[in-house]
Amino acid sequence: MSALKPHIDSLIDEDLAPYEDVLWPSAIAELRAMLSDSLETHPELSKMVREHAPNQLTRPNAESGEVAVHGAEAEADPLAKKGNGHG
């Protein structure tokens, strides 16, 4: 289990809360599983989860060479840095 799993679960709980009373429990379970899998395994989504997780959960990833970025640099618009006309 990833160190970020509890953080991911809390994000999903918060996002699915409004639907608990209108969707079948099986639908909620399916959505929860899909969201969890996506947030843990998709390259860009998992990167965003790590970047926005509480500081104690983020650590540099020695295998990928990625490092956690905090402060103003982390909050800057990533599209603006790529020079694609969005900033």
N, C-alpha and C positions, 0 to 999 in steps of 0.2 A: 504494500500500500504506500502510495506517495505521501510525503509529508504535507502536500497541499490538499489531499483528499478531504479532510474536515473543512477546509476553507471552501473548496468546490461544493461540497454538500450544503454548506450554509448559504452559498449564493443561489443554488438551485432551490432550496427550501423557500428562500425569500421570493424568488421569481415565480414559483408555482403556487404560492399561498393563495392568490386571488382565484385560482382555478379549482381549489380543493372542493368547493361546494357545487361546482357545475359540471365537472368531469367525473367519469367513472374512476374508481380506484385503479383499475387496470390501465386506464389511459394515463393517469398520473405516473404510475410506475414505469410505463413505457417511455414517457417523456423524460422522467428522471434518469433512466438508463441511457437514453440517447444523448441527453445533455452532458451527463457525467463522462461518457465515453468521448464525446467531442472535445470537452474542455480539458481532458487529460491527454488525448492523443493527437489532436490536430496541431500541426506545427505553429501556426499563428495564434490560435485560440489559447493553447497551453502557454505560449510566450506571454500573452496578455494577462493570463491568470497569475503567472509568476511575477510579472511587473507590478501588478496591483494588489498582490497579497501582502499581509502584514509583514513588516521587516524581518521578524524572527523566522519566518518561513522561507525567505528567499536566501539563496546561497549561490555563489558562483558555480557554474556547471563546468567542471574540469574537462569533461569529455567533449563538450561542444565548443568550449572556449567562450561561452556566453557569460556575462557578468550581470549582476543585478544593478540597475541604475535607479538612483533615487534623487529627489529634489527637482529643481526646475528642468533639468535635462530630461527626466523621465516624463514630465508633464507636457513637454513641447510636442507640437503636431508632427508626427513622424513623416507625413506626406510633404510637409514644407521642406524638409531636409533633402528630399530626393529630387528637388527641382522639377516637379511635374506640373507646375502651374497652379498648385493649390496653396500657395503661400508665399 
